[in-house]
Amino acid sequence: MEKLFDRIEQDLKEGKKKKACDRLRNLINQFPNDLSLRTRLGQIYYNAGFLDEAGKFWILSEPENEEMEKAVALYRKTLSNSGNAILKDIVFRGNKTLLNEYAVNILAELEKDSLNKTKHIPDFKPKNRESSNYPKSEAKTGFLNTLMFIMLIVFLISLPILGIFKLFELIKSLFSY
C-alpha cells in the first residue's frame, strides 16, 4: 500500500491529478472503511478547484476546517440535500460498524432522510470476489459452450448429408412411376 501512496504522490508532483484520483478511487473500493482515503481524495479535488466533488468525499469525515464545511455544504446543496441522492452518489460499500461516530451519524441521517422522502434506502453491498468461485463457473460455462459448439458443427455437417439423401429419394420417386 505504501507503494501506491508513493505513486499517488509522484503522480501529483508530475501534475497527473486524474491518475492520482483514479488510484485513490481504486483504494477506496478496496478499503471502503478507511475514511482517510476519502479525505485525501477530497483534498486533491479541493486543490483542483472542484469544491462540490471535494465535499462528496469529505461528507463522512469530521470537518477539520472551514473549507471542508463549505465544500460539504456546497455538495449537499448541489444534490438538493437529498439523502437518497447523496447515498447513491457516495456509494459507501464498507462496514458501518467500523466507522467513527461522526460518519455513522451522517450515514444514519442520510438514510433517515432517504427513507422519509423515497421510502427506500440505497444499500450497496461489498464486492466479494472470491477467486475460488471463478474457475468453477468458467469450467461449467466452458463445458457447455464446447458442447453447444460441437452440436452446431454436427448439425451443419449432417444438414447437407440429409439433404442429399432427401434429393436421391425425390429423384428415385420421380423415375419409379
Biotite code that builds the C-alpha atoms (Angstrom):
import biotite.structure as struc

atoms = struc.array([
    struc.Atom([0.000, 0.000, 0.000], chain_id="A", res_id=1, res_name="MET", atom_name="CA", element="C"),
    struc.Atom([2.953, 2.289, 0.642], chain_id="A", res_id=2, res_name="GLU", atom_name="CA", element="C"),
    struc.Atom([3.982, 1.845, -2.989], chain_id="A", res_id=3, res_name="LYS", atom_name="CA", element="C"),
    struc.Atom([0.573, 3.074, -4.090], chain_id="A", res_id=4, res_name="LEU", atom_name="CA", element="C"),
    struc.Atom([0.815, 6.135, -1.848], chain_id="A", res_id=5, res_name="PHE", atom_name="CA", element="C"),
    struc.Atom([4.251, 6.851, -3.306], chain_id="A", res_id=6, res_name="ASP", atom_name="CA", element="C"),
    struc.Atom([2.824, 6.523, -6.821], chain_id="A", res_id=7, res_name="ARG", atom_name="CA", element="C"),
    struc.Atom([-0.031, 8.858, -5.914], chain_id="A", res_id=8, res_name="ILE", atom_name="CA", element="C"),
    struc.Atom([2.411, 11.443, -4.568], chain_id="A", res_id=9, res_name="GLU", atom_name="CA", element="C"),
    struc.Atom([4.566, 11.069, -7.681], chain_id="A", res_id=10, res_name="GLN", atom_name="CA", element="C"),
    struc.Atom([1.523, 11.499, -9.928], chain_id="A", res_id=11, res_name="ASP", atom_name="CA", element="C"),
    struc.Atom([0.561, 14.676, -8.058], chain_id="A", res_id=12, res_name="LEU", atom_name="CA", element="C"),
    struc.Atom([4.095, 16.076, -8.366], chain_id="A", res_id=13, res_name="LYS", atom_name="CA", element="C"),
    struc.Atom([4.013, 15.386, -12.108], chain_id="A", res_id=14, res_name="GLU", atom_name="CA", element="C"),
    struc.Atom([0.626, 17.089, -12.429], chain_id="A", res_id=15, res_name="GLY", atom_name="CA", element="C"),
    struc.Atom([-1.237, 13.846, -13.139], chain_id="A", res_id=16, res_name="LYS", atom_name="CA", element="C"),
    struc.Atom([-4.162, 14.600, -10.843], chain_id="A", res_id=17, res_name="LYS", atom_name="CA", element="C"),
    struc.Atom([-6.621, 12.373, -12.713], chain_id="A", res_id=18, res_name="LYS", atom_name="CA", element="C"),
    struc.Atom([-4.272, 9.400, -12.411], chain_id="A", res_id=19, res_name="LYS", atom_name="CA", element="C"),
    struc.Atom([-3.817, 10.083, -8.696], chain_id="A", res_id=20, res_name="ALA", atom_name="CA", element="C"),
    struc.Atom([-7.598, 10.349, -8.244], chain_id="A", res_id=21, res_name="CYS", atom_name="CA", element="C"),
    struc.Atom([-8.133, 7.067, -10.098], chain_id="A", res_id=22, res_name="ASP", atom_name="CA", element="C"),
    struc.Atom([-5.606, 5.335, -7.857], chain_id="A", res_id=23, res_name="ARG", atom_name="CA", element="C"),
    struc.Atom([-7.295, 6.712, -4.756], chain_id="A", res_id=24, res_name="LEU", atom_name="CA", element="C"),
    struc.Atom([-10.729, 5.659, -6.012], chain_id="A", res_id=25, res_name="ARG", atom_name="CA", element="C"),
    struc.Atom([-9.408, 2.125, -6.507], chain_id="A", res_id=26, res_name="ASN", atom_name="CA", element="C"),
    struc.Atom([-8.040, 2.162, -2.971], chain_id="A", res_id=27, res_name="LEU", atom_name="CA", element="C"),
    struc.Atom([-11.406, 3.379, -1.675], chain_id="A", res_id=28, res_name="ILE", atom_name="CA", element="C"),
    struc.Atom([-13.071, 0.448, -3.445], chain_id="A", res_id=29, res_name="ASN", atom_name="CA", element="C"),
    struc.Atom([-10.581, -1.969, -1.890], chain_id="A", res_id=30, res_name="GLN", atom_name="CA", element="C"),
    struc.Atom([-10.654, -0.400, 1.593], chain_id="A", res_id=31, res_name="PHE", atom_name="CA", element="C"),
    struc.Atom([-14.054, 1.298, 1.939], chain_id="A", res_id=32, res_name="PRO", atom_name="CA", element="C"),
    struc.Atom([-13.796, 1.625, 5.727], chain_id="A", res_id=33, res_name="ASN", atom_name="CA", element="C"),
    struc.Atom([-10.642, 3.763, 5.568], chain_id="A", res_id=34, res_name="ASP", atom_name="CA", element="C"),
    struc.Atom([-12.068, 7.294, 5.567], chain_id="A", res_id=35, res_name="LEU", atom_name="CA", element="C"),
    struc.Atom([-8.590, 8.820, 5.355], chain_id="A", res_id=36, res_name="SER", atom_name="CA", element="C"),
    struc.Atom([-8.531, 7.779, 1.687], chain_id="A", res_id=37, res_name="LEU", atom_name="CA", element="C"),
    struc.Atom([-11.734, 9.740, 1.065], chain_id="A", res_id=38, res_name="ARG", atom_name="CA", element="C"),
    struc.Atom([-10.306, 12.708, 2.940], chain_id="A", res_id=39, res_name="THR", atom_name="CA", element="C"),
    struc.Atom([-7.151, 12.624, 0.845], chain_id="A", res_id=40, res_name="ARG", atom_name="CA", element="C"),
    struc.Atom([-9.122, 12.386, -2.409], chain_id="A", res_id=41, res_name="LEU", atom_name="CA", element="C"),
    struc.Atom([-11.325, 15.263, -1.266], chain_id="A", res_id=42, res_name="GLY", atom_name="CA", element="C"),
    struc.Atom([-8.223, 17.375, -0.676], chain_id="A", res_id=43, res_name="GLN", atom_name="CA", element="C"),
    struc.Atom([-6.997, 16.715, -4.224], chain_id="A", res_id=44, res_name="ILE", atom_name="CA", element="C"),
    struc.Atom([-10.357, 17.785, -5.635], chain_id="A", res_id=45, res_name="TYR", atom_name="CA", element="C"),
    struc.Atom([-10.400, 20.854, -3.401], chain_id="A", res_id=46, res_name="TYR", atom_name="CA", element="C"),
    struc.Atom([-6.911, 21.879, -4.520], chain_id="A", res_id=47, res_name="ASN", atom_name="CA", element="C"),
    struc.Atom([-8.012, 21.423, -8.136], chain_id="A", res_id=48, res_name="ALA", atom_name="CA", element="C"),
    struc.Atom([-10.992, 23.718, -7.562], chain_id="A", res_id=49, res_name="GLY", atom_name="CA", element="C"),
    struc.Atom([-13.749, 21.087, -7.616], chain_id="A", res_id=50, res_name="PHE", atom_name="CA", element="C"),
    struc.Atom([-15.363, 22.086, -4.330], chain_id="A", res_id=51, res_name="LEU", atom_name="CA", element="C"),
    struc.Atom([-18.554, 20.054, -4.659], chain_id="A", res_id=52, res_name="ASP", atom_name="CA", element="C"),
    struc.Atom([-16.591, 16.921, -5.568], chain_id="A", res_id=53, res_name="GLU", atom_name="CA", element="C"),
    struc.Atom([-14.335, 17.528, -2.569], chain_id="A", res_id=54, res_name="ALA", atom_name="CA", element="C"),
    struc.Atom([-17.468, 17.747, -0.415], chain_id="A", res_id=55, res_name="GLY", atom_name="CA", element="C"),
    struc.Atom([-18.591, 14.379, -1.764], chain_id="A", res_id=56, res_name="LYS", atom_name="CA", element="C"),
    struc.Atom([-15.505, 12.724, -0.328], chain_id="A", res_id=57, res_name="PHE", atom_name="CA", element="C"),
    struc.Atom([-15.397, 14.836, 2.833], chain_id="A", res_id=58, res_name="TRP", atom_name="CA", element="C"),
    struc.Atom([-19.037, 14.298, 3.805], chain_id="A", res_id=59, res_name="ILE", atom_name="CA", element="C"),
    struc.Atom([-18.204, 11.309, 6.036], chain_id="A", res_id=60, res_name="LEU", atom_name="CA", element="C"),
    struc.Atom([-15.185, 12.990, 7.610], chain_id="A", res_id=61, res_name="SER", atom_name="CA", element="C"),
    struc.Atom([-15.489, 15.269, 10.599], chain_id="A", res_id=62, res_name="GLU", atom_name="CA", element="C"),
    struc.Atom([-14.778, 18.821, 9.361], chain_id="A", res_id=63, res_name="PRO", atom_name="CA", element="C"),
    struc.Atom([-11.261, 19.876, 10.305], chain_id="A", res_id=64, res_name="GLU", atom_name="CA", element="C"),
    struc.Atom([-11.561, 23.408, 8.950], chain_id="A", res_id=65, res_name="ASN", atom_name="CA", element="C"),
    struc.Atom([-13.930, 25.884, 7.359], chain_id="A", res_id=66, res_name="GLU", atom_name="CA", element="C"),
    struc.Atom([-13.060, 24.845, 3.797], chain_id="A", res_id=67, res_name="GLU", atom_name="CA", element="C"),
    struc.Atom([-14.265, 21.300, 4.488], chain_id="A", res_id=68, res_name="MET", atom_name="CA", element="C"),
    struc.Atom([-17.538, 22.611, 5.926], chain_id="A", res_id=69, res_name="GLU", atom_name="CA", element="C"),
    struc.Atom([-18.105, 24.884, 2.917], chain_id="A", res_id=70, res_name="LYS", atom_name="CA", element="C"),
    struc.Atom([-17.320, 22.114, 0.429], chain_id="A", res_id=71, res_name="ALA", atom_name="CA", element="C"),
    struc.Atom([-19.697, 19.663, 2.146], chain_id="A", res_id=72, res_name="VAL", atom_name="CA", element="C"),
    struc.Atom([-22.423, 22.338, 2.306], chain_id="A", res_id=73, res_name="ALA", atom_name="CA", element="C"),
    struc.Atom([-21.951, 23.058, -1.409], chain_id="A", res_id=74, res_name="LEU", atom_name="CA", element="C"),
    struc.Atom([-22.075, 19.337, -2.197], chain_id="A", res_id=75, res_name="TYR", atom_name="CA", element="C"),
    struc.Atom([-25.288, 18.894, -0.208], chain_id="A", res_id=76, res_name="ARG", atom_name="CA", element="C"),
    struc.Atom([-26.791, 21.932, -1.944], chain_id="A", res_id=77, res_name="LYS", atom_name="CA", element="C"),
    struc.Atom([-25.782, 20.557, -5.354], chain_id="A", res_id=78, res_name="THR", atom_name="CA", element="C"),
    struc.Atom([-27.802, 17.413, -4.653], chain_id="A", res_id=79, res_name="LEU", atom_name="CA", element="C"),
    struc.Atom([-30.702, 19.374, -3.094], chain_id="A", res_id=80, res_name="SER", atom_name="CA", element="C"),
    struc.Atom([-29.719, 17.957, 0.307], chain_id="A", res_id=81, res_name="ASN", atom_name="CA", element="C"),
    struc.Atom([-31.414, 14.697, -0.713], chain_id="A", res_id=82, res_name="SER", atom_name="CA", element="C"),
    struc.Atom([-30.289, 11.801, 1.450], chain_id="A", res_id=83, res_name="GLY", atom_name="CA", element="C"),
    struc.Atom([-31.209, 9.352, -1.285], chain_id="A", res_id=84, res_name="ASN", atom_name="CA", element="C"),
    struc.Atom([-29.211, 11.179, -3.984], chain_id="A", res_id=85, res_name="ALA", atom_name="CA", element="C"),
    struc.Atom([-26.207, 11.602, -1.675], chain_id="A", res_id=86, res_name="ILE", atom_name="CA", element="C"),
    struc.Atom([-26.205, 7.923, -0.663], chain_id="A", res_id=87, res_name="LEU", atom_name="CA", element="C"),
    struc.Atom([-26.376, 6.885, -4.324], chain_id="A", res_id=88, res_name="LYS", atom_name="CA", element="C"),
    struc.Atom([-23.551, 9.277, -5.177], chain_id="A", res_id=89, res_name="ASP", atom_name="CA", element="C"),
    struc.Atom([-21.090, 8.411, -2.402], chain_id="A", res_id=90, res_name="ILE", atom_name="CA", element="C"),
    struc.Atom([-21.655, 4.631, -2.737], chain_id="A", res_id=91, res_name="VAL", atom_name="CA", element="C"),
    struc.Atom([-20.364, 3.507, 0.653], chain_id="A", res_id=92, res_name="PHE", atom_name="CA", element="C"),
    struc.Atom([-19.686, -0.260, 0.467], chain_id="A", res_id=93, res_name="ARG", atom_name="CA", element="C"),
    struc.Atom([-17.938, -0.644, 3.781], chain_id="A", res_id=94, res_name="GLY", atom_name="CA", element="C"),
    struc.Atom([-18.968, -1.892, 7.193], chain_id="A", res_id=95, res_name="ASN", atom_name="CA", element="C"),
    struc.Atom([-20.760, 0.913, 9.050], chain_id="A", res_id=96, res_name="LYS", atom_name="CA", element="C"),
    struc.Atom([-19.872, -0.557, 12.425], chain_id="A", res_id=97, res_name="THR", atom_name="CA", element="C"),
    struc.Atom([-16.168, 0.064, 11.731], chain_id="A", res_id=98, res_name="LEU", atom_name="CA", element="C"),
    struc.Atom([-16.668, 3.793, 11.127], chain_id="A", res_id=99, res_name="LEU", atom_name="CA", element="C"),
    struc.Atom([-16.253, 6.560, 13.678], chain_id="A", res_id=100, res_name="ASN", atom_name="CA", element="C"),
    struc.Atom([-19.297, 8.018, 15.397], chain_id="A", res_id=101, res_name="GLU", atom_name="CA", element="C"),
    struc.Atom([-19.440, 11.102, 13.161], chain_id="A", res_id=102, res_name="TYR", atom_name="CA", element="C"),
    struc.Atom([-19.578, 9.058, 9.937], chain_id="A", res_id=103, res_name="ALA", atom_name="CA", element="C"),
    struc.Atom([-22.163, 6.671, 11.398], chain_id="A", res_id=104, res_name="VAL", atom_name="CA", element="C"),
    struc.Atom([-24.355, 9.649, 12.385], chain_id="A", res_id=105, res_name="ASN", atom_name="CA", element="C"),
    struc.Atom([-24.052, 11.201, 8.902], chain_id="A", res_id=106, res_name="ILE", atom_name="CA", element="C"),
    struc.Atom([-24.990, 7.905, 7.226], chain_id="A", res_id=107, res_name="LEU", atom_name="CA", element="C"),
    struc.Atom([-27.908, 7.435, 9.634], chain_id="A", res_id=108, res_name="ALA", atom_name="CA", element="C"),
    struc.Atom([-29.118, 10.985, 8.901], chain_id="A", res_id=109, res_name="GLU", atom_name="CA", element="C"),
    struc.Atom([-28.900, 10.414, 5.142], chain_id="A", res_id=110, res_name="LEU", atom_name="CA", element="C"),
    struc.Atom([-30.664, 7.056, 5.399], chain_id="A", res_id=111, res_name="GLU", atom_name="CA", element="C"),
    struc.Atom([-33.442, 8.554, 7.531], chain_id="A", res_id=112, res_name="LYS", atom_name="CA", element="C"),
    struc.Atom([-33.945, 11.380, 5.027], chain_id="A", res_id=113, res_name="ASP", atom_name="CA", element="C"),
    struc.Atom([-33.957, 8.915, 2.144], chain_id="A", res_id=114, res_name="SER", atom_name="CA", element="C"),
    struc.Atom([-36.495, 6.676, 3.882], chain_id="A", res_id=115, res_name="LEU", atom_name="CA", element="C"),
    struc.Atom([-38.776, 9.606, 4.703], chain_id="A", res_id=116, res_name="ASN", atom_name="CA", element="C"),
    struc.Atom([-38.710, 11.075, 1.192], chain_id="A", res_id=117, res_name="LYS", atom_name="CA", element="C"),
    struc.Atom([-38.480, 7.982, -1.029], chain_id="A", res_id=118, res_name="THR", atom_name="CA", element="C"),
    struc.Atom([-39.448, 5.060, 1.240], chain_id="A", res_id=119, res_name="LYS", atom_name="CA", element="C"),
    struc.Atom([-36.174, 3.445, 0.163], chain_id="A", res_id=120, res_name="HIS", atom_name="CA", element="C"),
    struc.Atom([-32.607, 3.345, 1.448], chain_id="A", res_id=121, res_name="ILE", atom_name="CA", element="C"),
    struc.Atom([-29.937, 2.663, -1.180], chain_id="A", res_id=122, res_name="PRO", atom_name="CA", element="C"),
    struc.Atom([-27.793, -0.209, 0.029], chain_id="A", res_id=123, res_name="ASP", atom_name="CA", element="C"),
    struc.Atom([-24.515, -1.062, -1.634], chain_id="A", res_id=124, res_name="PHE", atom_name="CA", element="C"),
    struc.Atom([-23.146, -4.479, -0.785], chain_id="A", res_id=125, res_name="LYS", atom_name="CA", element="C"),
    struc.Atom([-19.409, -5.031, -0.653], chain_id="A", res_id=126, res_name="PRO", atom_name="CA", element="C"),
    struc.Atom([-17.929, -6.562, -3.745], chain_id="A", res_id=127, res_name="LYS", atom_name="CA", element="C"),
    struc.Atom([-16.825, -10.002, -2.636], chain_id="A", res_id=128, res_name="ASN", atom_name="CA", element="C"),
    struc.Atom([-14.798, -11.601, -5.343], chain_id="A", res_id=129, res_name="ARG", atom_name="CA", element="C"),
    struc.Atom([-13.576, -14.952, -4.258], chain_id="A", res_id=130, res_name="GLU", atom_name="CA", element="C"),
    struc.Atom([-11.092, -16.277, -6.752], chain_id="A", res_id=131, res_name="SER", atom_name="CA", element="C"),
    struc.Atom([-12.087, -19.853, -5.961], chain_id="A", res_id=132, res_name="SER", atom_name="CA", element="C"),
    struc.Atom([-15.548, -19.272, -7.465], chain_id="A", res_id=133, res_name="ASN", atom_name="CA", element="C"),
    struc.Atom([-14.353, -18.152, -10.881], chain_id="A", res_id=134, res_name="TYR", atom_name="CA", element="C"),
    struc.Atom([-12.674, -21.327, -12.155], chain_id="A", res_id=135, res_name="PRO", atom_name="CA", element="C"),
    struc.Atom([-15.705, -23.454, -11.237], chain_id="A", res_id=136, res_name="LYS", atom_name="CA", element="C"),
    struc.Atom([-18.175, -21.249, -13.066], chain_id="A", res_id=137, res_name="SER", atom_name="CA", element="C"),
    struc.Atom([-15.825, -20.839, -16.008], chain_id="A", res_id=138, res_name="GLU", atom_name="CA", element="C"),
    struc.Atom([-15.392, -24.607, -16.181], chain_id="A", res_id=139, res_name="ALA", atom_name="CA", element="C"),
    struc.Atom([-19.159, -25.150, -16.317], chain_id="A", res_id=140, res_name="LYS", atom_name="CA", element="C"),
    struc.Atom([-19.627, -22.415, -18.871], chain_id="A", res_id=141, res_name="THR", atom_name="CA", element="C"),
    struc.Atom([-16.653, -23.627, -20.895], chain_id="A", res_id=142, res_name="GLY", atom_name="CA", element="C"),
    struc.Atom([-18.014, -27.186, -20.994], chain_id="A", res_id=143, res_name="PHE", atom_name="CA", element="C"),
    struc.Atom([-21.492, -26.030, -22.057], chain_id="A", res_id=144, res_name="LEU", atom_name="CA", element="C"),
    struc.Atom([-20.037, -23.749, -24.712], chain_id="A", res_id=145, res_name="ASN", atom_name="CA", element="C"),
    struc.Atom([-17.897, -26.576, -26.065], chain_id="A", res_id=146, res_name="THR", atom_name="CA", element="C"),
    struc.Atom([-20.863, -28.955, -26.107], chain_id="A", res_id=147, res_name="LEU", atom_name="CA", element="C"),
    struc.Atom([-23.058, -26.426, -27.918], chain_id="A", res_id=148, res_name="MET", atom_name="CA", element="C"),
    struc.Atom([-20.295, -25.732, -30.453], chain_id="A", res_id=149, res_name="PHE", atom_name="CA", element="C"),
    struc.Atom([-19.847, -29.457, -31.203], chain_id="A", res_id=150, res_name="ILE", atom_name="CA", element="C"),
    struc.Atom([-23.616, -29.898, -31.598], chain_id="A", res_id=151, res_name="MET", atom_name="CA", element="C"),
    struc.Atom([-23.708, -26.958, -34.017], chain_id="A", res_id=152, res_name="LEU", atom_name="CA", element="C"),
    struc.Atom([-20.872, -28.415, -36.117], chain_id="A", res_id=153, res_name="ILE", atom_name="CA", element="C"),
    struc.Atom([-22.571, -31.855, -36.203], chain_id="A", res_id=154, res_name="VAL", atom_name="CA", element="C"),
    struc.Atom([-25.839, -30.220, -37.258], chain_id="A", res_id=155, res_name="PHE", atom_name="CA", element="C"),
    struc.Atom([-24.171, -28.195, -40.005], chain_id="A", res_id=156, res_name="LEU", atom_name="CA", element="C"),
    struc.Atom([-22.374, -31.269, -41.338], chain_id="A", res_id=157, res_name="ILE", atom_name="CA", element="C"),
    struc.Atom([-25.436, -33.523, -41.184], chain_id="A", res_id=158, res_name="SER", atom_name="CA", element="C"),
    struc.Atom([-27.751, -30.985, -42.829], chain_id="A", res_id=159, res_name="LEU", atom_name="CA", element="C"),
    struc.Atom([-26.202, -31.301, -46.327], chain_id="A", res_id=160, res_name="PRO", atom_name="CA", element="C"),
    struc.Atom([-25.903, -35.084, -45.950], chain_id="A", res_id=161, res_name="ILE", atom_name="CA", element="C"),
    struc.Atom([-29.585, -35.358, -45.070], chain_id="A", res_id=162, res_name="LEU", atom_name="CA", element="C"),
    struc.Atom([-30.362, -33.009, -47.951], chain_id="A", res_id=163, res_name="GLY", atom_name="CA", element="C"),
    struc.Atom([-28.506, -35.269, -50.394], chain_id="A", res_id=164, res_name="ILE", atom_name="CA", element="C"),
    struc.Atom([-30.402, -38.349, -49.165], chain_id="A", res_id=165, res_name="PHE", atom_name="CA", element="C"),
    struc.Atom([-33.678, -36.478, -49.492], chain_id="A", res_id=166, res_name="LYS", atom_name="CA", element="C"),
    struc.Atom([-32.694, -35.394, -53.031], chain_id="A", res_id=167, res_name="LEU", atom_name="CA", element="C"),
    struc.Atom([-31.966, -39.019, -54.009], chain_id="A", res_id=168, res_name="PHE", atom_name="CA", element="C"),
    struc.Atom([-35.355, -40.077, -52.604], chain_id="A", res_id=169, res_name="GLU", atom_name="CA", element="C"),
    struc.Atom([-37.043, -37.372, -54.657], chain_id="A", res_id=170, res_name="LEU", atom_name="CA", element="C"),
    struc.Atom([-35.227, -38.407, -57.866], chain_id="A", res_id=171, res_name="ILE", atom_name="CA", element="C"),
    struc.Atom([-35.989, -42.100, -57.193], chain_id="A", res_id=172, res_name="LYS", atom_name="CA", element="C"),
    struc.Atom([-39.688, -41.340, -56.654], chain_id="A", res_id=173, res_name="SER", atom_name="CA", element="C"),
    struc.Atom([-39.838, -39.327, -59.914], chain_id="A", res_id=174, res_name="LEU", atom_name="CA", element="C"),
    struc.Atom([-38.440, -42.193, -62.030], chain_id="A", res_id=175, res_name="PHE", atom_name="CA", element="C"),
    struc.Atom([-40.198, -45.063, -60.278], chain_id="A", res_id=176, res_name="SER", atom_name="CA", element="C"),
    struc.Atom([-43.565, -44.442, -61.985], chain_id="A", res_id=177, res_name="TYR", atom_name="CA", element="C"),
])
